[in-house]
Amino acid sequence: MEIKEPREYVVKNLKYALNPRSIAVVGASRYPSKVGNKVVYELMKRGYKGKIYPVNPRANEVLGLKAYHTLRDIKDEVDLVFVAVPAHLVTSIVKDAKAINAKMLVIATSAFKEIGRGELQNDITEYCRENKLPLIGPNLVGMGSPYQNFNCGFIPYLPVSGPIAMISQSGANLLVALGTSQEDHFGMSFFVGLGNKADVDFSEFIQYAEEDPNTKCLAIYIEGLDSPEAFVKASKKVTKPIVVIKVGRSKIGVKAAFAHTASENPNTDEYYDKIIKEAGAIRVTTWQEFLDVSLALGYQPKLKGDNIVMITNGGGAGLLSCDHFERLGMPLHELKDISPLLAQKIRAYMPMFGSPLNPVDISGTASVIQYKGAFQQAFRDPNVDGVLGAICPTAVTDVKGVALAAIEVYESIKGLGKPFIMICQGGAECQEAIMLLREHGIPAYKTAEQAVNAMVALYKANKK
Amino acid sequence: MEIKEPREYVVKNLKYALNPRSIAVVGASRYPSKVGNKVVYELMKRGYKGKIYPVNPRANEVLGLKAYHTLRDIKDEVDLVFVAVPAHLVTSIVKDAKAINAKMLVIATSAFKEIGRGELQNDITEYCRENKLPLIGPNLVGMGSPYQNFNCGFIPYLPVSGPIAMISQSGANLLVALGTSQEDHFGMSFFVGLGNKADVDFSEFIQYAEEDPNTKCLAIYIEGLDSPEAFVKASKKVTKPIVVIKVGRSKIGVKAAFAHTASENPNTDEYYDKIIKEAGAIRVTTWQEFLDVSLALGYQPKLKGDNIVMITNGGGAGLLSCDHFERLGMPLHELKDISPLLAQKIRAYMPMFGSPLNPVDISGTASVIQYKGAFQQAFRDPNVDGVLGAICPTAVTDVKGVALAAIEVYESIKGLGKPFIMICQGGAECQEAIMLLREHGIPAYKTAEQAVNAMVALYKANKK
């Protein structure tokens, strides 16, 4: 439901959604296949340190914990009430949550506005707003933070810790991002599914993320933006980069967005383009781009100029990259135009059939020492704003060795504030190199185009 | 060097490049770090069944094999001469190859036209053409086929066997594709790097691939197209789908393409668009799209109409997909418009908060039985042309179970000739599901957009 600006009492209480001292799980079933049971199980499994109060009218114990028949039976303080019971039972639970002075209410339950029960949803929202009990949801998957070992929801993963706050209206896509996190080292500060966002809005999480010390970049997946004014207001105040993917632009997508999270999209897609631009956020098109760009903005400094030097042992990756740079409106410059001196110096790190153009092709025979020398020369040149490296796995390439050299160079030049991005696609050793690079804060990607998308976003972010 | 049409003597002899009975490796070093040594090592390691003749003027034995000081010292028949010696030594070896009546010559050596030695390269080409000794290269990485356990080059991988012929001008990108093959089950029939393609041209490999029983789809990476007429002629005759990625469209890319494989790009990119269209090939933009689309065309039947049904347990993947379908000019239709009966039937496989729109959202609680029922209903409906399935890993999703159900349904409906594509992104269990699906011939992808690209390509291929 629309708000005009982020509400202070909501922003203040969001800490109880992401770092609560105690949680009541209403609908905590004894049966492992049920959502309510999974929530309690995941809290325990991931090592949540606060108190857990399962609420179940027909149980005295759930997963070894004392269970309560109603919320009102809990005599201690409850920060967060997590609701996973059928929709028709929710209203009375909301009143109970207020009665016990809960700080934050999360309704995971589906079957509200998205299937036509808008009135029921609005009644609950109004009650929560009157009583200043912030409500996240309904129709969501959950939230958490790897920094707190906190996984509260219908979620089988805890992501690796890192700088990206993932705020997703879709639970399904949040799960995908969380799964990806572990497999591809996509580090998150916190994550939250907003679902129908009947009450708490994007703008309030945006304001919260600005204050969160672990967050360096906000990644936001939007199906419907019912409070554009608040979104723009909050985003403009934020110093951290914001990456947005907004779906529901297709004719059938408008209907699907409503059926999914009751999202209304009365405006054209151009309208959202304008709003997102006004907010100073970076809009991306595909899910892959969403993850790739967020990763770069989370880990790397902004790119201050467009003098990028690309160093590669494969001309193919070089060609794909320079075509894509031009496609995105930021063509590579020739090395001699960036720095005549650098073009000369870098010759020492390649065979005669290498190319000191840009991409700099140090050839398929490139050794770890040649890579290291070329990287160092490029970073140290005052005219160079950022470096894009690529490792192609030839029969003589020491993929891990080059990754380690890249990390060593990166550690030594971090102070210069120049972005470093890598490409490494191939067999298992290449995926290992990507993980190694990412663990050390260097965004590494499988394809040239992904890396170029990331580099260009670092430039766009600088212009905010 | 330009040709007007594929030459029969070349096409006939290409079998000696991909399935030779004997190979001489000129420049077969005793030192493991050298290219020539790697070539012999890989041939032996992968289980090449033919005869290997290392040629090295200073060795009597290489990797346990008898070595020959010159090609002329080999008294047996040699099908393929693979050359990996410095450029200035190549001319005399070419003459030796002719002298011993080799069927095919491959020059891996770099430092020809791409660094300004066009005359040397042209002299060799003219000699080979006069003597009807087909030459692949120079400046290439190698070739092979998993069906023959044949890996001939500077290549650390043998791909998994499958339907895709990978013809790449860039050695680096060929290596990337080969590495990807094992990691992502990207099945190839054969692979070849063409490098500077002084003599043997794309068109000749295209004609060869048409006859190759293992090939179902041709994937071609182009840096320069010096024989467009021959390319169009050969492609038009081919019944198998051809996927093309053509780089060197950017201003700096034109220079990089010359420095890499001596490719000349005198025409605008629109010209290549026209040529590729005229050839009846599908042009893709990014490397990821190149792999994804080739995979689908290799494994799946063409899509005969645009009545796609998408079945998903996550609304997010559904929204990303329907937006992307519309972006590509092939919007999804509502289920009730495709088949009113199907919309009714499919209701039985979802909870009340699911959505029978299209994407059909069977919800995050979907079981294996619900997936199976929904897939079966969709495939069996005569109005449905193809099915796109998506698995989102919720806390109750049996990811492997759904993948197995998808395979079971696919096996039972294969005869209908309707494409089946899957999406599955998340943790390790999702990557395992992707591999399992791919091993059974169902192209499965991490992101919605990749899968949609693949499905739309199957439709385009039908229109050739």
HADDOCK unambig.tbl for C-alpha pairs under 7 A between the chains (distance, minus, plus):
assign (segid A and resid 33 and name CA) (segid B and resid 396 and name CA) 6.56 0.50 0.50
assign (segid A and resid 110 and name CA) (segid B and resid 353 and name CA) 6.65 0.50 0.50
assign (segid A and resid 111 and name CA) (segid B and resid 353 and name CA) 5.08 0.50 0.50
assign (segid A and resid 115 and name CA) (segid B and resid 353 and name CA) 6.17 0.50 0.50
assign (segid A and resid 154 and name CA) (segid B and resid 394 and name CA) 6.57 0.50 0.50
assign (segid A and resid 154 and name CA) (segid B and resid 395 and name CA) 5.32 0.50 0.50
assign (segid A and resid 155 and name CA) (segid B and resid 394 and name CA) 5.94 0.50 0.50
assign (segid A and resid 155 and name CA) (segid B and resid 395 and name CA) 5.00 0.50 0.50
assign (segid A and resid 156 and name CA) (segid B and resid 394 and name CA) 6.54 0.50 0.50
assign (segid A and resid 156 and name CA) (segid B and resid 395 and name CA) 4.77 0.50 0.50
assign (segid A and resid 170 and name CA) (segid B and resid 316 and name CA) 5.42 0.50 0.50
assign (segid A and resid 172 and name CA) (segid B and resid 314 and name CA) 4.80 0.50 0.50
assign (segid A and resid 172 and name CA) (segid B and resid 315 and name CA) 6.56 0.50 0.50
assign (segid A and resid 172 and name CA) (segid B and resid 316 and name CA) 5.57 0.50 0.50
assign (segid A and resid 172 and name CA) (segid B and resid 392 and name CA) 5.97 0.50 0.50
assign (segid A and resid 173 and name CA) (segid B and resid 316 and name CA) 5.33 0.50 0.50
assign (segid A and resid 173 and name CA) (segid B and resid 317 and name CA) 6.75 0.50 0.50
assign (segid A and resid 175 and name CA) (segid B and resid 393 and name CA) 6.48 0.50 0.50
assign (segid A and resid 175 and name CA) (segid B and resid 394 and name CA) 6.65 0.50 0.50
assign (segid A and resid 175 and name CA) (segid B and resid 426 and name CA) 6.96 0.50 0.50
assign (segid A and resid 176 and name CA) (segid B and resid 392 and name CA) 6.64 0.50 0.50
assign (segid A and resid 176 and name CA) (segid B and resid 393 and name CA) 6.91 0.50 0.50
assign (segid A and resid 176 and name CA) (segid B and resid 425 and name CA) 5.65 0.50 0.50
assign (segid A and resid 176 and name CA) (segid B and resid 426 and name CA) 4.53 0.50 0.50
assign (segid A and resid 177 and name CA) (segid B and resid 426 and name CA) 6.77 0.50 0.50
assign (segid A and resid 178 and name CA) (segid B and resid 426 and name CA) 6.95 0.50 0.50
assign (segid A and resid 179 and name CA) (segid B and resid 426 and name CA) 3.83 0.50 0.50
assign (segid A and resid 179 and name CA) (segid B and resid 427 and name CA) 3.95 0.50 0.50
assign (segid A and resid 180 and name CA) (segid B and resid 426 and name CA) 5.01 0.50 0.50
assign (segid A and resid 180 and name CA) (segid B and resid 427 and name CA) 5.70 0.50 0.50
assign (segid A and resid 182 and name CA) (segid B and resid 427 and name CA) 6.68 0.50 0.50
assign (segid A and resid 183 and name CA) (segid B and resid 427 and name CA) 5.92 0.50 0.50
assign (segid A and resid 183 and name CA) (segid B and resid 428 and name CA) 6.51 0.50 0.50
assign (segid A and resid 247 and name CA) (segid B and resid 319 and name CA) 6.38 0.50 0.50
assign (segid A and resid 247 and name CA) (segid B and resid 320 and name CA) 6.39 0.50 0.50
assign (segid A and resid 247 and name CA) (segid B and resid 323 and name CA) 6.81 0.50 0.50
assign (segid A and resid 248 and name CA) (segid B and resid 319 and name CA) 6.32 0.50 0.50
assign (segid A and resid 248 and name CA) (segid B and resid 323 and name CA) 6.45 0.50 0.50
assign (segid A and resid 249 and name CA) (segid B and resid 323 and name CA) 6.00 0.50 0.50
assign (segid A and resid 250 and name CA) (segid B and resid 322 and name CA) 6.70 0.50 0.50
assign (segid A and resid 250 and name CA) (segid B and resid 323 and name CA) 4.87 0.50 0.50
assign (segid A and resid 250 and name CA) (segid B and resid 326 and name CA) 5.92 0.50 0.50
assign (segid A and resid 252 and name CA) (segid B and resid 322 and name CA) 6.74 0.50 0.50
assign (segid A and resid 252 and name CA) (segid B and resid 332 and name CA) 6.98 0.50 0.50
assign (segid A and resid 253 and name CA) (segid B and resid 319 and name CA) 5.73 0.50 0.50
assign (segid A and resid 253 and name CA) (segid B and resid 322 and name CA) 5.82 0.50 0.50
assign (segid A and resid 253 and name CA) (segid B and resid 323 and name CA) 6.01 0.50 0.50
assign (segid A and resid 256 and name CA) (segid B and resid 319 and name CA) 6.46 0.50 0.50
assign (segid A and resid 257 and name CA) (segid B and resid 319 and name CA) 6.79 0.50 0.50
assign (segid A and resid 259 and name CA) (segid B and resid 355 and name CA) 6.35 0.50 0.50
assign (segid A and resid 260 and name CA) (segid B and resid 315 and name CA) 5.60 0.50 0.50
assign (segid A and resid 286 and name CA) (segid B and resid 449 and name CA) 6.62 0.50 0.50
assign (segid A and resid 287 and name CA) (segid B and resid 447 and name CA) 6.79 0.50 0.50
assign (segid A and resid 288 and name CA) (segid B and resid 447 and name CA) 6.92 0.50 0.50
assign (segid A and resid 314 and name CA) (segid B and resid 172 and name CA) 4.79 0.50 0.50
assign (segid A and resid 315 and name CA) (segid B and resid 172 and name CA) 6.57 0.50 0.50
assign (segid A and resid 315 and name CA) (segid B and resid 260 and name CA) 5.60 0.50 0.50
assign (segid A and resid 316 and name CA) (segid B and resid 170 and name CA) 5.42 0.50 0.50
assign (segid A and resid 316 and name CA) (segid B and resid 172 and name CA) 5.57 0.50 0.50
assign (segid A and resid 316 and name CA) (segid B and resid 173 and name CA) 5.34 0.50 0.50
assign (segid A and resid 317 and name CA) (segid B and resid 173 and name CA) 6.76 0.50 0.50
assign (segid A and resid 319 and name CA) (segid B and resid 247 and name CA) 6.37 0.50 0.50
assign (segid A and resid 319 and name CA) (segid B and resid 248 and name CA) 6.31 0.50 0.50
assign (segid A and resid 319 and name CA) (segid B and resid 253 and name CA) 5.73 0.50 0.50
assign (segid A and resid 319 and name CA) (segid B and resid 256 and name CA) 6.46 0.50 0.50
assign (segid A and resid 319 and name CA) (segid B and resid 257 and name CA) 6.79 0.50 0.50
assign (segid A and resid 320 and name CA) (segid B and resid 247 and name CA) 6.38 0.50 0.50
assign (segid A and resid 322 and name CA) (segid B and resid 250 and name CA) 6.70 0.50 0.50
assign (segid A and resid 322 and name CA) (segid B and resid 252 and name CA) 6.74 0.50 0.50
assign (segid A and resid 322 and name CA) (segid B and resid 253 and name CA) 5.82 0.50 0.50
assign (segid A and resid 323 and name CA) (segid B and resid 247 and name CA) 6.83 0.50 0.50
assign (segid A and resid 323 and name CA) (segid B and resid 248 and name CA) 6.45 0.50 0.50
assign (segid A and resid 323 and name CA) (segid B and resid 249 and name CA) 6.01 0.50 0.50
assign (segid A and resid 323 and name CA) (segid B and resid 250 and name CA) 4.87 0.50 0.50
assign (segid A and resid 323 and name CA) (segid B and resid 253 and name CA) 6.02 0.50 0.50
assign (segid A and resid 326 and name CA) (segid B and resid 250 and name CA) 5.92 0.50 0.50
assign (segid A and resid 332 and name CA) (segid B and resid 252 and name CA) 6.99 0.50 0.50
assign (segid A and resid 353 and name CA) (segid B and resid 110 and name CA) 6.66 0.50 0.50
assign (segid A and resid 353 and name CA) (segid B and resid 111 and name CA) 5.07 0.50 0.50
assign (segid A and resid 353 and name CA) (segid B and resid 115 and name CA) 6.15 0.50 0.50
assign (segid A and resid 355 and name CA) (segid B and resid 259 and name CA) 6.36 0.50 0.50
assign (segid A and resid 392 and name CA) (segid B and resid 172 and name CA) 5.95 0.50 0.50
assign (segid A and resid 392 and name CA) (segid B and resid 176 and name CA) 6.64 0.50 0.50
assign (segid A and resid 393 and name CA) (segid B and resid 175 and name CA) 6.48 0.50 0.50
assign (segid A and resid 393 and name CA) (segid B and resid 176 and name CA) 6.92 0.50 0.50
assign (segid A and resid 394 and name CA) (segid B and resid 154 and name CA) 6.54 0.50 0.50
assign (segid A and resid 394 and name CA) (segid B and resid 155 and name CA) 5.93 0.50 0.50
assign (segid A and resid 394 and name CA) (segid B and resid 156 and name CA) 6.53 0.50 0.50
assign (segid A and resid 394 and name CA) (segid B and resid 175 and name CA) 6.65 0.50 0.50
assign (segid A and resid 395 and name CA) (segid B and resid 154 and name CA) 5.29 0.50 0.50
assign (segid A and resid 395 and name CA) (segid B and resid 155 and name CA) 5.02 0.50 0.50
assign (segid A and resid 395 and name CA) (segid B and resid 156 and name CA) 4.78 0.50 0.50
assign (segid A and resid 396 and name CA) (segid B and resid 33 and name CA) 6.52 0.50 0.50
assign (segid A and resid 425 and name CA) (segid B and resid 176 and name CA) 5.66 0.50 0.50
assign (segid A and resid 426 and name CA) (segid B and resid 175 and name CA) 6.95 0.50 0.50
assign (segid A and resid 426 and name CA) (segid B and resid 176 and name CA) 4.53 0.50 0.50
assign (segid A and resid 426 and name CA) (segid B and resid 177 and name CA) 6.76 0.50 0.50
assign (segid A and resid 426 and name CA) (segid B and resid 178 and name CA) 6.94 0.50 0.50
assign (segid A and resid 426 and name CA) (segid B and resid 179 and name CA) 3.83 0.50 0.50
assign (segid A and resid 426 and name CA) (segid B and resid 180 and name CA) 5.02 0.50 0.50
assign (segid A and resid 427 and name CA) (segid B and resid 179 and name CA) 3.96 0.50 0.50
assign (segid A and resid 427 and name CA) (segid B and resid 180 and name CA) 5.71 0.50 0.50
assign (segid A and resid 427 and name CA) (segid B and resid 182 and name CA) 6.69 0.50 0.50
assign (segid A and resid 427 and name CA) (segid B and resid 183 and name CA) 5.91 0.50 0.50
assign (segid A and resid 428 and name CA) (segid B and resid 183 and name CA) 6.52 0.50 0.50
assign (segid A and resid 447 and name CA) (segid B and resid 287 and name CA) 6.81 0.50 0.50
assign (segid A and resid 447 and name CA) (segid B and resid 288 and name CA) 6.93 0.50 0.50
assign (segid A and resid 449 and name CA) (segid B and resid 286 and name CA) 6.61 0.50 0.50
